[in-house]
Amino acid sequence: MSDITLINISIAKYFGTKVVYERNAVGIFLLIAVLERSGFKVAFHEHFLDHRCTFKEETDRFMSLIDPTSLFIGIGCHSVHLPFAVRVAKKLKTRFPDKIIIMGGIGPSAVAKQLLERFAFIDVIVVGEAEETIVEVIEKGRKSFKDIRGIVYREKGAVFVNDPRPPIEDLDGIPLPAYHAVDFKREYQIPTLFTSRGCSFACSFCSLSTFWGKKIRYRSIDNVMQELIFLKEHYGTKYIFFGDPTFNADRDRILMFCRRMKKEGLGLKWECLVRADYMDEEMMDCMKQAGCETVFYGLESGSRSIYKKIKHDIFIDRSIENIQKSFKYFKTVEVSLIWGFPFETLDDFKTTLEMRNSLENEPGCEVQLRWLEPYPGTPLYKEYKDELFLPEIHSLIFQKERVGSAIAGGKDYYACQGGESGIRIPADVTSVRFMIAASHTASLCREIIEQNPDIFCDYYRYKTPDLEEKLRLAKRYSVY
């Protein structure tokens, strides 16, 4: 028997013979840990969407994961998987009308009220970080959701938005993720680990500060080391991905962290997401000595006029200089560039492409070039939400039959390339993962995507000048 069945929706590790998804979700394993600490029994499964399956096949597999003894069924997903999560929730309610269906994660959180208003089979949305909220939902939800902060819920046909829950200040008080819930060593070669939450920089297109808050909250270095040692000793982990959106926001902390990593002598190799303008050579050298092999910079645009509109307090010249210096210290330097802003001229776009080619050719960066996805709740979305369109004739999202050949003919992902870690991940694997997930989900859920553009924004794009020419040029570098 279990109190709750938790299911995390993601994409399959393999696409044909290529490994395209290697990193684990973090939030769902933390929820299992806090629920188990509170004495609840959790039935946990991962549902990996398979591009070869029909909706019935996907639904049958999903239904097979449900523990019929659970009163609560929790579904976690990113926004790209949200249409499928909604459709499968309807099937769940039909089969198990007395069970309470909960949704959470960065996808449902941003559109919680709209989801409950339009889809009567969803009972509760947990908004934002959920470790404290989910425990209260299971403790109190059998009687009433009325006083539980951080949720939107349905009662007697009406939708209620409760007060938000304050961010968790003591991140050390959260137990380590429940890695035991799956065969972790077999499933995940590269564990994902967060040492902080929050992003104070609030870029206009990004939803992270909306979800986690603008104040950056940190785990203690001792607490992070405890998890790293655990992964090393129990799972033989050799490589770590630090998923903090701005890993190097606090310079002194990073220097202390890296010195501690070196002192512990775990021999771990790792990669992280960093702000280019916050880097300096002392930090780079310290990170290298601590095992950092790859850094990922969110540069986003090569156009200064675009840069000023989407970024805050970031210095592009300093950023580029630090990116160039990074090759003295790291095996791989990855850079993110985005195109498709509603105010982006063709000249702006070409300047971004020039930046892309320059960074790839000299000094040799792995450059990700993504078509901007709209995210609800962001300043850019609020201003331009009426400028969305469904790119059905422009994107492979709506041409599933072509996705397989496009990816099969591309490079390998997560391929072993020798070296100390044996891992090298091309930057555009992010675009490939999105395309696989989005094209499959769109093929299963086209109708509700078209009917609810404000909920399923991932499948839409902003109107942008000279789109046809931009796409013609962009397709040289990735799949869209």
Secondary structure as the mmCIF struct_conf table of DSSP 4:
data_model
#
loop_
_struct_conf.conf_type_id
_struct_conf.id
_struct_conf.beg_label_comp_id
_struct_conf.beg_label_asym_id
_struct_conf.beg_label_seq_id
_struct_conf.end_label_comp_id
_struct_conf.end_label_asym_id
_struct_conf.end_label_seq_id
BEND BEND1 ASP A 3 ASP A 3
STRN STRN1 ILE A 4 ILE A 11
BEND BEND2 LYS A 13 LYS A 13
STRN STRN2 TYR A 14 PHE A 15
TURN_TY1_P TURN_TY1_P1 GLY A 16 THR A 17
STRN STRN3 LYS A 18 VAL A 19
STRN STRN4 ARG A 23 ARG A 23
HELX_LH_PP_P HELX_LH_PP_P1 ASN A 24 ALA A 25
BEND BEND3 VAL A 26 VAL A 26
HELX_RH_AL_P HELX_RH_AL_P1 GLY A 27 ARG A 37
TURN_TY1_P TURN_TY1_P2 SER A 38 GLY A 39
STRN STRN5 VAL A 42 LEU A 49
TURN_TY1_P TURN_TY1_P3 HIS A 51 ARG A 52
HELX_RH_AL_P HELX_RH_AL_P2 PHE A 55 MET A 63
TURN_TY1_P TURN_TY1_P4 SER A 64 LEU A 65
TURN_TY1_P TURN_TY1_P5 PRO A 68 THR A 69
BEND BEND4 LEU A 71 LEU A 71
STRN STRN6 PHE A 72 GLY A 76
HELX_RH_3T_P HELX_RH_3T_P1 SER A 79 HIS A 81
HELX_RH_AL_P HELX_RH_AL_P3 LEU A 82 ARG A 95
TURN_TY1_P TURN_TY1_P6 PRO A 97 ASP A 98
BEND BEND5 LYS A 99 LYS A 99
STRN STRN7 ILE A 100 GLY A 104
BEND BEND6 GLY A 105 GLY A 105
HELX_RH_AL_P HELX_RH_AL_P4 ILE A 106 SER A 109
TURN_TY1_P TURN_TY1_P7 ALA A 110 VAL A 111
HELX_RH_AL_P HELX_RH_AL_P5 ALA A 112 ARG A 118
TURN_TY1_P TURN_TY1_P8 ALA A 120 PHE A 121
STRN STRN8 VAL A 124 VAL A 126
BEND BEND7 GLY A 128 GLY A 128
HELX_RH_AL_P HELX_RH_AL_P6 GLU A 131 LYS A 140
TURN_TY1_P TURN_TY1_P9 GLY A 141 LYS A 143
TURN_TY1_P TURN_TY1_P10 LYS A 146 ASP A 147
TURN_TY1_P TURN_TY1_P11 ARG A 149 GLY A 150
STRN STRN9 ILE A 151 GLU A 155
TURN_TY1_P TURN_TY1_P12 LYS A 156 GLY A 157
STRN STRN10 ALA A 158 VAL A 161
HELX_LH_PP_P HELX_LH_PP_P2 ASN A 162 ILE A 168
BEND BEND8 GLU A 169 GLU A 169
HELX_RH_3T_P HELX_RH_3T_P2 LEU A 171 GLY A 173
BEND BEND9 ILE A 174 ILE A 174
HELX_LH_PP_P HELX_LH_PP_P3 PRO A 175 PRO A 177
HELX_RH_3T_P HELX_RH_3T_P3 TYR A 179 ALA A 181
TURN_TY1_P TURN_TY1_P13 VAL A 182 ASP A 183
HELX_RH_AL_P HELX_RH_AL_P7 PHE A 184 GLU A 187
BEND BEND10 GLN A 189 GLN A 189
STRN STRN11 ILE A 190 ILE A 190
STRN STRN12 THR A 192 LEU A 193
BEND BEND11 THR A 195 THR A 195
STRN STRN13 SER A 196 ARG A 197
BEND BEND12 SER A 200 PHE A 201
TURN_TY1_P TURN_TY1_P14 SER A 204 PHE A 205
HELX_RH_AL_P HELX_RH_AL_P8 LEU A 208 TRP A 212
BEND BEND13 LYS A 214 LYS A 215
STRN STRN14 ARG A 217 TYR A 218
HELX_RH_AL_P HELX_RH_AL_P9 ILE A 221 TYR A 235
STRN STRN15 TYR A 239 PHE A 242
TURN_TY1_P TURN_TY1_P15 PRO A 245 ASN A 248
BEND BEND14 ALA A 249 ASP A 250
HELX_RH_AL_P HELX_RH_AL_P10 ARG A 251 GLU A 264
TURN_TY1_P TURN_TY1_P16 GLY A 265 GLY A 265
STRN STRN16 LYS A 269 VAL A 274
HELX_RH_3T_P HELX_RH_3T_P4 ALA A 276 TYR A 278
HELX_RH_AL_P HELX_RH_AL_P11 GLU A 281 GLN A 289
TURN_TY1_P TURN_TY1_P17 ALA A 290 GLY A 291
STRN STRN17 CYS A 292 GLU A 300
BEND BEND15 GLY A 302 GLY A 302
HELX_RH_AL_P HELX_RH_AL_P12 ARG A 304 ILE A 310
BEND BEND16 HIS A 312 ASP A 313
HELX_RH_AL_P HELX_RH_AL_P13 ILE A 316 SER A 326
TURN_TY1_P TURN_TY1_P18 PHE A 327 TYR A 329
BEND BEND17 LYS A 331 LYS A 331
STRN STRN18 THR A 332 TRP A 339
TURN_TY1_P TURN_TY1_P19 PRO A 342 PHE A 343
HELX_RH_AL_P HELX_RH_AL_P14 LEU A 346 ASN A 361
TURN_TY1_P TURN_TY1_P20 GLU A 362 PRO A 363
STRN STRN19 GLU A 366 TRP A 371
HELX_LH_PP_P HELX_LH_PP_P4 LEU A 372 PRO A 374
TURN_TY1_P TURN_TY1_P21 PRO A 376 GLY A 377
BEND BEND18 THR A 378 THR A 378
HELX_RH_AL_P HELX_RH_AL_P15 PRO A 379 TYR A 384
HELX_RH_3T_P HELX_RH_3T_P5 LYS A 385 GLU A 387
STRN STRN20 LEU A 388 PHE A 389
TURN_TY1_P TURN_TY1_P22 GLU A 392 HIS A 394
HELX_RH_3T_P HELX_RH_3T_P6 LEU A 396 PHE A 398
HELX_RH_AL_P HELX_RH_AL_P16 LYS A 400 ALA A 408
TURN_TY1_P TURN_TY1_P23 GLY A 409 GLY A 409
BEND BEND19 GLY A 410 GLY A 410
BEND BEND20 TYR A 413 TYR A 414
STRN STRN21 ALA A 415 ALA A 415
TURN_TY1_P TURN_TY1_P24 GLY A 419 SER A 421
STRN STRN22 ARG A 424 ARG A 424
TURN_TY1_P TURN_TY1_P25 ALA A 427 ASP A 428
HELX_RH_AL_P HELX_RH_AL_P17 VAL A 429 GLN A 451
TURN_TY1_P TURN_TY1_P26 PRO A 453 ILE A 455
HELX_RH_3T_P HELX_RH_3T_P7 CYS A 457 TYR A 459
STRN STRN23 ARG A 461 TYR A 462
TURN_TY1_P TURN_TY1_P27 PRO A 465 ASP A 466
HELX_RH_AL_P HELX_RH_AL_P18 LEU A 467 ALA A 474
TURN_TY1_P TURN_TY1_P28 LYS A 475 TYR A 477
BEND BEND21 SER A 478 SER A 478
#
